[in-house]
């Protein structure tokens, strides 16, 4: 997992699809953009990115 910049987090919120995935045994809500899953901590101060193979059980939310 990598920490992402605030600019990337803003663009992912606009362009990505809302989804949830299991990362390290914990279920996280975030956004899917291409083949990466971007999620934040509960207070949305720190945004992190999980690449392919780092997340499992992806579910994309319908609008």
C-alpha positions in Angstrom: 0.0 0.0 0.0 1.2 3.5 -0.8 0.1 6.9 0.5 -1.4 9.1 -2.2 -1.4 12.9 -2.5 -4.5 15.0 -1.9 -4.8 15.9 -5.6 -5.0 12.2 -6.6 -7.5 11.6 -3.8 -9.8 14.4 -5.2 -9.6 13.1 -8.7 -10.3 9.5 -7.6 -13.4 10.7 -5.8 -14.6 12.4 -9.0 -13.6 9.8 -11.6 -13.5 6.5 -9.6 -16.4 4.1 -8.9 -17.4 3.6 -5.3 -16.5 0.2 -4.0 -15.5 -1.8 -1.0 -12.7 -4.4 -0.7 -10.9 -6.5 1.9 -7.3 -5.3 2.6 -5.2 -7.1 5.1 -8.2 -8.8 6.6 -10.2 -5.6 7.1 -13.1 -4.4 5.0 -12.5 -0.9 3.6 -14.8 1.5 1.6 -13.2 3.5 -1.1 -13.0 4.1 -4.8 -11.8 1.9 -7.7 -9.9 3.6 -10.5 -8.5 1.3 -13.2 -6.8 -1.5 -11.4 -6.1 0.3 -8.1 -8.3 0.7 -5.0 -8.0 4.0 -3.1 -9.3 4.3 0.4 -8.9 6.6 3.5 -8.8 6.3 7.2 -12.0 7.2 9.1 -11.3 10.9 9.4 -10.2 11.1 5.7 -6.9 12.6 6.5 -4.7 9.9 5.0 -5.5 8.4 1.7 -3.9 5.1 0.7 -3.7 3.1 -2.5 -3.7 -0.7 -2.9 -2.6 -2.1 -6.2 -3.6 -5.3 -7.9 -3.1 -8.3 -5.7 -3.2 -6.3 -2.4 -7.0 -6.3 -2.1 -9.6 -9.1 -2.3 -13.4 -9.5 -2.5 -14.0 -6.3 -4.4 -17.6 -5.1 -4.6 -18.6 -2.2 -6.8 -21.5 -0.1 -5.5 -24.4 0.6 -7.9 -25.8 4.1 -8.1 
